Amino acid sequence: MKNFKWIILFLPMLILSCGKNEKLVEPAFQEASGLFNELYVENNTLIVETKADLNIRFEYFKRFGGSEKYYGWSAKGKDSEFSFHLPLNSSNSQYLMKIRVENEDVYQDTVIYFTATPDNYSFLEMHFIDVKQGDANYIKTPDNKHLMIDGGYGTRGNSNLNWQGYGQPLALNYMLAQNVNHFDYLIETHHDADHYGGISDIKNSGQFTWTYDLSNSNTYNYQEGQTLDLDSPVQFRILNIGYPPGEEDSGDNNSSIVLMVNYGYADILLTGDAEGVVQTYMMLNPWSLSADMLKISHHGSSSNGTSSNDFLETVFNQYSKIGILSFGTNNTYGHPHSLYRFANYTIFGTGNPTNPSPYPSHYFNCGTIKTFTDGQGIVVKYNQSSK
């Protein structure tokens, strides 16, 4: 093993709490030992070498104080060599990390401790902002491109309806704290108030400029299959813009702009409020829907065939199966619906569902959820108190 200054402790774990349901009772899935060749953290980078092609996931948190928790998965797929840059909140602080390597038959769990350094890495960041009911997604690329997709109700919300966001500019307030003054893209996925309200607040604030203001009424002649005009290692491909053929009378949700975001091995699907007709239409398109992470459409609604099992199985056919749900606690729509659809996926939700989820891989009442990818792995950061 390489020489390094971190103290590493290997311990067996009976259960690793992060990730998908462990299914440790299945006889074919057995605990093993000796699967690691090398394992250490150096300059905030996790290095893992294994004796066979395996998958990897991990979780880590600050050992003393701090409420943030980080969950990570490989976007690379099975391999024997992994290198993941780690987003960290506190330099010179000690962190505890639980690591699992596995395939369909065996797994090995390990614990290490490491001390964060001041070294920072520029990730593709996605902030799923807690705007109560609605969507608001701020994206920062590793080369400092800035995009804003939707913004919740904002000041369009009714101040008497707490689940709408108190009629306050929540997305605007969040962005004012991000030290951003220019957006490469402002994107309104479709013209419903719980999406465009916060975008309007940002545009009307006088605090920001932007290059593109993309919407269904201002398409810049973009067509499905084209990518956004960004000189960046991150690609944003349009999978839907406007209504699919013959669906003009199916409601605003089905005009949603849908984007597939790719950075290295990592794929992230952002769906707006696209319902079943759009999802079926996209499954017939030539562009892959396979993704490591899905912004679940329409706040987890099951209405009109949204997020059917066929669609979810088409998207979630990679190792990491991360779903993000943005919705307001106590919303009158009952979002999210039918959580059993997501039983086998790792779900993070900004709000708290009316009926508690029985699934151990579901995390709700997270508030704003941040995700990071270096193109090799995907890390989700949320508040530990939400579990």
C-alpha positions as CSV (number, residue, x, y, z in Angstrom):
1,M,0.0,0.0,0.0
2,K,1.2,3.5,-0.7
3,N,2.6,5.6,2.2
4,F,0.2,8.2,3.4
5,K,-0.4,10.1,6.6
6,W,-4.1,9.1,7.2
7,I,-4.9,6.7,10.0
8,I,-6.9,3.8,8.6
9,L,-8.9,1.3,10.6
10,F,-10.6,-1.7,9.0
11,L,-13.6,-3.0,10.8
12,P,-16.3,-5.5,9.7
13,M,-19.8,-4.1,9.4
14,L,-23.0,-6.1,9.8
15,I,-25.1,-3.6,8.0
16,L,-24.3,-0.6,5.8
17,S,-27.2,1.8,6.1
18,C,-26.7,3.7,2.9
19,G,-27.8,2.8,-0.6
20,K,-30.4,0.3,-1.9
21,N,-32.1,-2.3,0.3
22,E,-29.3,-4.7,1.4
23,K,-31.3,-8.0,1.0
24,L,-28.8,-9.7,3.3
25,V,-31.2,-12.6,3.8
26,E,-30.8,-13.8,0.2
27,P,-28.6,-16.9,0.3
28,A,-26.9,-16.1,-3.0
29,F,-25.6,-12.8,-1.5
30,Q,-22.9,-13.7,1.0
31,E,-20.4,-11.8,3.1
32,A,-16.8,-12.3,2.0
33,S,-13.4,-11.1,3.0
34,G,-10.2,-10.2,1.1
35,L,-12.0,-8.4,-1.7
36,F,-9.9,-5.3,-1.3
37,N,-6.3,-4.9,-2.5
38,E,-5.9,-1.3,-1.6
39,L,-8.0,1.3,0.2
40,Y,-7.1,4.8,1.4
41,V,-8.0,8.5,1.3
42,E,-5.5,10.9,0.1
43,N,-6.0,14.7,-0.6
44,N,-9.8,14.2,-0.2
45,T,-9.8,11.4,-2.8
46,L,-11.0,7.8,-2.1
47,I,-8.8,5.2,-3.8
48,V,-10.0,1.6,-4.0
49,E,-8.5,-1.3,-5.7
50,T,-10.2,-4.7,-5.6
51,K,-9.3,-8.3,-6.6
52,A,-12.2,-8.5,-9.1
53,D,-14.6,-6.3,-11.0
54,L,-17.0,-5.1,-8.3
55,N,-19.4,-2.2,-7.6
56,I,-18.7,0.3,-4.8
57,R,-20.8,2.5,-2.6
58,F,-19.9,4.4,0.5
59,E,-21.2,6.8,3.1
60,Y,-19.3,9.3,5.3
61,F,-19.9,12.0,7.9
62,K,-17.9,14.2,10.2
63,R,-17.1,12.3,13.4
64,F,-17.4,15.1,15.9
65,G,-20.2,17.7,15.3
66,G,-21.8,18.6,12.1
67,S,-25.1,17.3,10.7
68,E,-24.2,16.6,7.1
69,K,-24.1,13.1,5.7
70,Y,-22.8,12.0,2.3
71,Y,-23.8,9.0,0.4
72,G,-21.8,7.9,-2.7
73,W,-22.1,5.4,-5.5
74,S,-19.9,4.5,-8.5
75,A,-21.2,5.8,-11.8
76,K,-18.4,3.9,-13.5
77,G,-20.0,0.5,-13.1
78,K,-18.0,-2.7,-12.2
79,D,-14.3,-2.3,-12.1
80,S,-11.3,-3.2,-10.0
81,E,-9.9,0.3,-9.7
82,F,-11.9,3.3,-8.4
83,S,-10.9,6.9,-7.6
84,F,-13.5,9.3,-6.2
85,H,-13.1,12.9,-5.3
86,L,-15.0,13.6,-2.1
87,P,-17.0,16.8,-1.5
88,L,-16.3,17.9,2.1
89,N,-17.6,20.6,4.3
90,S,-14.8,21.0,6.8
91,S,-11.1,20.8,6.2
92,N,-8.7,19.5,8.9
93,S,-11.7,17.5,10.4
94,Q,-11.9,13.8,10.9
95,Y,-14.5,11.8,9.0
96,L,-15.7,8.3,9.3
97,M,-16.4,6.4,6.1
98,K,-18.2,3.1,5.5
99,I,-17.4,1.4,2.3
100,R,-19.0,-1.6,0.5
101,V,-17.8,-3.4,-2.5
102,E,-20.1,-6.0,-4.1
103,N,-21.4,-7.9,-7.1
104,E,-24.5,-10.0,-7.3
105,D,-23.1,-12.8,-5.1
106,V,-20.7,-11.3,-2.5
107,Y,-20.0,-8.2,-0.6
108,Q,-17.4,-6.9,1.9
109,D,-17.9,-3.9,4.3
110,T,-15.1,-1.8,5.7
111,V,-14.7,1.3,7.8
112,I,-12.0,3.8,7.6
113,Y,-11.2,7.2,9.2
114,F,-9.6,10.0,7.3
115,T,-8.8,13.7,7.9
116,A,-10.0,16.2,5.3
117,T,-7.5,18.5,3.7
118,P,-8.1,22.1,2.4
119,D,-7.8,20.7,-1.2
120,N,-11.0,21.4,-3.2
121,Y,-12.2,19.8,-6.4
122,S,-14.6,21.4,-8.9
123,F,-17.6,19.1,-9.2
124,L,-20.7,19.1,-11.3
125,E,-23.1,20.3,-8.5
126,M,-26.8,20.1,-8.5
127,H,-28.8,21.8,-5.7
128,F,-32.4,20.7,-5.4
129,I,-33.6,23.7,-3.5
130,D,-36.3,23.2,-0.9
131,V,-39.0,25.6,-2.2
132,K,-41.8,23.6,-0.6
133,Q,-44.2,22.5,-3.4
134,G,-42.5,22.8,-6.8
135,D,-39.1,22.3,-8.4
136,A,-36.0,24.5,-8.2
137,N,-32.7,23.1,-9.4
138,Y,-29.5,25.2,-9.4
139,I,-26.6,23.6,-11.4
140,K,-23.0,24.6,-11.3
141,T,-20.6,22.8,-13.7
142,P,-16.9,22.2,-12.9
143,D,-15.9,24.9,-15.3
144,N,-18.2,27.5,-13.6
145,K,-21.2,27.5,-15.9
146,H,-24.5,28.3,-14.0
147,L,-28.0,27.1,-14.8
148,M,-31.3,27.5,-13.0
149,I,-34.1,25.1,-13.8
150,D,-37.5,26.2,-12.4
151,G,-37.9,28.0,-9.1
152,G,-41.0,26.8,-7.2
153,Y,-44.0,29.1,-6.6
154,G,-41.9,32.0,-5.2
155,T,-44.0,35.1,-4.6
156,R,-46.7,33.5,-6.8
157,G,-47.5,31.2,-3.9
158,N,-50.4,31.9,-1.6
159,S,-49.2,33.2,1.8
160,N,-52.0,31.3,3.5
161,L,-50.8,28.0,2.1
162,N,-47.6,27.0,3.8
163,W,-47.0,24.0,1.6
164,Q,-46.7,26.3,-1.4
165,G,-43.7,28.1,0.1
166,Y,-45.4,30.9,2.1
167,G,-45.5,33.2,-1.0
168,Q,-41.9,34.0,-0.4
169,P,-39.0,34.1,-3.0
170,L,-37.3,31.0,-1.6
171,A,-35.3,30.2,-4.8
172,L,-34.2,33.9,-5.2
173,N,-33.1,34.0,-1.5
174,Y,-31.1,30.8,-2.0
175,M,-29.4,32.1,-5.1
176,L,-28.6,35.4,-3.5
177,A,-26.5,33.5,-1.0
178,Q,-24.6,31.5,-3.7
179,N,-22.3,34.3,-4.9
180,V,-23.7,34.0,-8.4
181,N,-24.6,37.0,-10.6
182,H,-24.9,35.5,-14.1
183,F,-26.7,32.4,-15.4
184,D,-25.8,30.8,-18.7
185,Y,-29.3,29.4,-18.8
186,L,-32.5,30.1,-17.0
187,I,-34.9,27.3,-17.9
188,E,-38.6,27.2,-17.3
189,T,-39.6,23.6,-17.9
190,H,-43.3,24.5,-18.4
191,H,-45.6,27.3,-17.5
192,D,-47.1,26.2,-14.2
193,A,-46.8,28.6,-11.2
194,D,-44.9,26.1,-9.0
195,H,-42.1,26.1,-11.6
196,Y,-42.0,29.5,-13.2
197,G,-42.8,31.6,-10.1
198,G,-39.3,31.4,-8.6
199,I,-37.7,31.9,-12.0
200,S,-39.8,35.1,-12.4
201,D,-38.6,36.3,-9.0
202,I,-35.0,35.8,-10.1
203,K,-35.5,37.6,-13.4
204,N,-37.4,40.5,-11.7
205,S,-34.9,41.0,-8.9
206,G,-32.4,43.0,-10.9
207,Q,-29.6,41.0,-9.2
208,F,-28.7,38.7,-12.1
209,T,-28.0,38.6,-15.8
210,W,-28.4,35.6,-18.1
211,T,-27.4,34.5,-21.6
212,Y,-30.4,32.2,-22.5
213,D,-34.0,32.3,-21.1
214,L,-35.2,29.0,-22.3
215,S,-38.9,28.0,-22.2
216,N,-41.6,26.5,-24.4
217,S,-42.5,30.0,-25.5
218,N,-38.8,30.9,-26.2
219,T,-37.1,27.8,-27.5
220,Y,-34.3,29.3,-29.5
221,N,-35.3,26.7,-32.1
222,Y,-33.9,23.9,-30.0
223,Q,-35.0,20.4,-31.1
224,E,-35.0,17.1,-29.4
225,G,-31.6,15.5,-29.5
226,Q,-29.7,18.8,-29.5
227,T,-27.5,19.9,-26.7
228,L,-27.5,23.2,-24.9
229,D,-24.9,25.7,-26.2
230,L,-22.3,25.4,-23.4
231,D,-18.6,25.1,-24.0
232,S,-18.3,22.7,-21.1
233,P,-17.2,19.1,-20.3
234,V,-20.8,18.6,-19.1
235,Q,-23.4,17.9,-21.8
236,F,-27.1,18.8,-21.5
237,R,-29.2,17.0,-24.1
238,I,-32.8,17.9,-24.7
239,L,-35.0,14.8,-24.7
240,N,-38.3,16.6,-24.8
241,I,-39.3,20.2,-25.6
242,G,-43.0,21.1,-26.1
243,Y,-45.7,18.5,-26.6
244,P,-45.1,15.1,-28.2
245,P,-47.0,14.6,-31.5
246,G,-50.7,14.6,-30.9
247,E,-50.6,15.5,-27.2
248,E,-51.2,19.3,-27.4
249,D,-54.4,18.9,-25.3
250,S,-52.9,16.7,-22.6
251,G,-52.0,19.6,-20.1
252,D,-49.0,21.8,-19.5
253,N,-47.0,19.1,-17.7
254,N,-46.6,17.3,-21.0
255,S,-44.9,20.2,-22.6
256,S,-42.0,19.9,-20.0
257,I,-38.5,20.4,-21.2
258,V,-36.6,17.2,-20.2
259,L,-32.8,17.2,-20.0
260,M,-30.3,14.3,-19.8
261,V,-27.1,15.6,-18.2
262,N,-23.9,13.7,-18.8
263,Y,-20.5,14.2,-17.2
264,G,-18.0,11.4,-17.6
265,Y,-19.6,8.2,-16.6
266,A,-22.4,10.0,-14.7
267,D,-25.9,10.4,-16.2
268,I,-28.7,12.5,-14.6
269,L,-32.2,12.8,-16.0
270,L,-34.2,15.9,-15.2
271,T,-37.9,15.5,-16.1
272,G,-39.8,18.6,-15.0
273,D,-43.4,17.5,-14.7
274,A,-43.5,15.2,-17.7
275,E,-46.3,12.6,-17.4
276,G,-46.8,9.2,-18.9
277,V,-47.3,10.2,-22.5
278,V,-44.0,12.1,-22.5
279,Q,-42.2,9.3,-20.7
280,T,-43.5,6.7,-23.1
281,Y,-42.6,9.0,-26.0
282,M,-39.0,9.3,-24.7
283,M,-38.7,5.5,-24.4
284,L,-39.3,5.3,-28.1
285,N,-36.7,8.0,-28.9
286,P,-33.2,6.9,-30.0
287,W,-31.5,8.6,-27.0
288,S,-30.8,6.5,-23.9
289,L,-32.8,7.2,-20.8
290,S,-30.5,5.1,-18.6
291,A,-29.4,7.3,-15.7
292,D,-27.6,7.1,-12.3
293,M,-29.9,9.8,-10.8
294,L,-33.5,10.8,-11.7
295,K,-35.3,14.0,-10.7
296,I,-38.6,12.2,-10.3
297,S,-41.3,13.8,-12.4
298,H,-44.2,15.8,-11.1
299,H,-43.2,15.7,-7.4
300,G,-43.8,11.9,-7.3
301,S,-47.3,12.0,-8.7
302,S,-48.6,8.7,-10.2
303,S,-51.4,10.5,-12.1
304,N,-51.7,9.9,-15.8
305,G,-49.2,7.1,-15.9
306,T,-46.3,9.2,-14.4
307,S,-43.3,7.2,-13.3
308,S,-44.6,3.8,-14.3
309,N,-42.7,0.7,-13.5
310,D,-41.6,0.4,-17.2
311,F,-40.2,3.9,-17.2
312,L,-38.4,3.5,-13.8
313,E,-36.9,0.2,-14.9
314,T,-35.8,1.8,-18.2
315,V,-34.0,4.7,-16.3
316,F,-32.7,2.8,-13.3
317,N,-30.7,0.1,-15.1
318,Q,-27.3,1.3,-13.9
319,Y,-25.7,0.5,-10.5
320,S,-26.6,3.7,-8.7
321,K,-30.4,4.2,-8.5
322,I,-30.9,7.6,-6.9
323,G,-34.2,9.4,-7.0
324,I,-34.8,13.0,-6.0
325,L,-38.3,14.1,-5.0
326,S,-39.2,17.8,-4.6
327,F,-42.5,18.5,-2.9
328,G,-44.1,20.5,-0.1
329,T,-45.0,18.9,3.2
330,N,-48.8,18.7,3.7
331,N,-49.5,19.6,0.0
332,T,-53.1,19.1,-0.9
333,Y,-52.2,16.9,-3.9
334,G,-50.9,14.1,-1.7
335,H,-47.5,14.1,-3.4
336,P,-45.6,11.9,-3.5
337,H,-48.0,9.0,-4.5
338,S,-47.5,5.2,-4.3
339,L,-44.0,5.1,-2.7
340,Y,-44.0,1.3,-3.2
341,R,-43.0,2.2,-6.8
342,F,-39.6,3.3,-5.5
343,A,-39.1,0.5,-3.0
344,N,-35.9,-0.7,-4.6
345,Y,-34.4,2.7,-5.2
346,T,-32.6,5.2,-3.0
347,I,-34.9,8.2,-2.6
348,F,-34.2,11.6,-1.2
349,G,-37.1,14.0,-0.7
350,T,-37.1,17.7,0.2
351,G,-40.4,17.4,2.2
352,N,-42.1,14.9,4.4
353,P,-44.8,12.7,2.9
354,T,-48.2,12.4,4.6
355,N,-47.7,8.6,5.0
356,P,-44.2,7.7,6.3
357,S,-42.2,5.5,4.0
358,P,-41.6,1.9,5.2
359,Y,-38.5,1.5,3.0
360,P,-35.1,1.9,4.6
361,S,-33.6,3.4,1.5
362,H,-35.9,6.4,1.6
363,Y,-34.8,9.7,3.2
364,F,-37.4,12.4,3.5
365,N,-37.6,15.9,5.1
366,C,-34.1,16.5,3.8
367,G,-34.6,20.2,2.9
368,T,-32.3,21.3,0.2
369,I,-30.5,18.3,-1.3
370,K,-27.1,18.7,-2.9
371,T,-25.4,16.3,-5.3
372,F,-21.9,16.2,-6.6
373,T,-20.2,14.2,-9.3
374,D,-16.6,14.1,-10.6
375,G,-17.8,11.9,-13.5
376,Q,-16.6,8.8,-11.7
377,G,-19.1,8.7,-8.8
378,I,-22.1,10.5,-7.5
379,V,-22.4,11.8,-3.9
380,V,-25.6,13.0,-2.3
381,K,-25.4,15.3,0.7
382,Y,-28.3,15.8,3.1
383,N,-29.0,16.5,6.7
384,Q,-28.7,13.5,9.0
385,S,-31.6,14.6,11.1
386,S,-34.0,13.8,8.3
387,K,-33.7,10.0,8.6
